[in-house]
Amino acid sequence: MATTKQTFVYKTAPVPIRLDVYLPSAPPSDGQGLPLLVWFHGGGLLQGNRDSVAPHHLNGVTKHGYALISADYRLCPQVSVGEVLDGKQTSRMLGYNSHTVVQSFPCLHEPLSLCSNS
């Protein structure tokens, strides 16, 4: 079974900030939705990007049947640490504010898990 990837822009000011959604290529056989894993890249808030998602997380999309979101976010020193850690940015990314990435995929459901590396 393969994994599909779609890229979205979830924030546009001052530059486009993107996220990737990874899904199993086949829907769940039990008709249930997919649990969601949201992964934030490491880099001390200074470097890194959404493409550095760990291979075991990518493999888990098909092996364990979950959806994965890997997002870029604004980094220091271009913005303050407070702006990097701003909860509004995260809520936009998850689709609960102005963007509807999660709502675009009816196969997604709770539980929602957050993870990162550093």
HELIX and SHEET records of a PDB file:
HELIX    1   1 ARG A   50  SER A   52  5                                   3    
HELIX    2   2 PRO A   55  LYS A   63  1                                   9    
HELIX    3   3 VAL A   81  VAL A   84  1                                   4    
HELIX    4   4 GLY A   87  LEU A   94  1                                   8    
HELIX    5   5 VAL A  102  SER A  104  5                                   3    
SHEET    1   A 5 THR A   3  LYS A  11  0                                        
SHEET    2   A 5 ILE A  17  PRO A  24 -1                                        
SHEET    3   A 5 ALA A  67  ALA A  71 -1                                        
SHEET    4   A 5 LEU A  34  PHE A  40  1                                        
SHEET    5   A 5 LEU A 108  SER A 116  1                                        
END                                                                             
